[in-house]
Amino acid sequence: AQSVTQLDSQVPVFEEAPVELRCNYSSSVSVYLFWYVQYPNQGLQLLLKYLSGSTLVKGINGFEAEFNKSQTSFHLRKPSVHISDTAEYFCAVIMYSGGGADGLTFGKGTHLIIQP
Amino acid sequence: DSGVTQTPKHLITATGQRVTLRCSPRSGDLSVYWYQQSLDQGLQFLIQYYNGEERAKGNILERFSAQQFPDLHSELNLSSLELGDSALYFCASSVGYGRMGETQYFGPGTRLLVL
């Protein structure tokens, strides 16, 4: 079974500062990796995903993430945050095999708080 | 707007009752997923349907059931409701059944309150 650990439940950052949201996963089989964002009172929106190939993945709104297989991590970064980035961020994995894939397994989420 | 619609937006009911949540996937998507988001359990995968057939099962209680109809919309039925079933229920859809890492597009959710 796979699991996802988001190491920080809350991350306060000043506006225009860089940020890194940490995510580690465990799985005995290959996985696909995702970052979703949830703005207040809304559904989840995909920021980016890693399927294969280059370990640095670029997403929407200036976010990027790096897949590190040896450390089983998929940390999310942004070089300069904006007030509008205030939201809950979820790391997720999906296990895949020849027969198909299961649903997304989510971490507990990290609340990104942007301070002016 | 993801293109996934869910109704109703809010639902208030009493313990012991039964409710039905409805989801319409994005045009062209064959898979529908249901997730539950609660404060104590976080976001949990419940069940997946692909083109009318159950494809994968997660942490879905026996009191809960789902189906996907020929027009591909899906319904999640929750029965014998308990206080702990109060949560936000999300529906998501994707083109395939996940083997290729297809993006799941989430609806706005149905907020269920059991009193």
Interface residues (C-beta under 8 A of the other chain):
Chain A: Y32 Y36 Q42 G43 L44 Q45 L46 K49 L51 F90 I94 Y96 S97 G98 G99 G100 A101 D102 G103 L104 T105 F106 G107 K108 G109
Chain B: S2 V4 Y33 Y35 G42 L43 Q44 F45 L46 I47 Q48 R55 A56 G58 F90 A92 Y97 G98 R99 M100 G101 T103 Q104 Y105 F106 G107 P108 G109
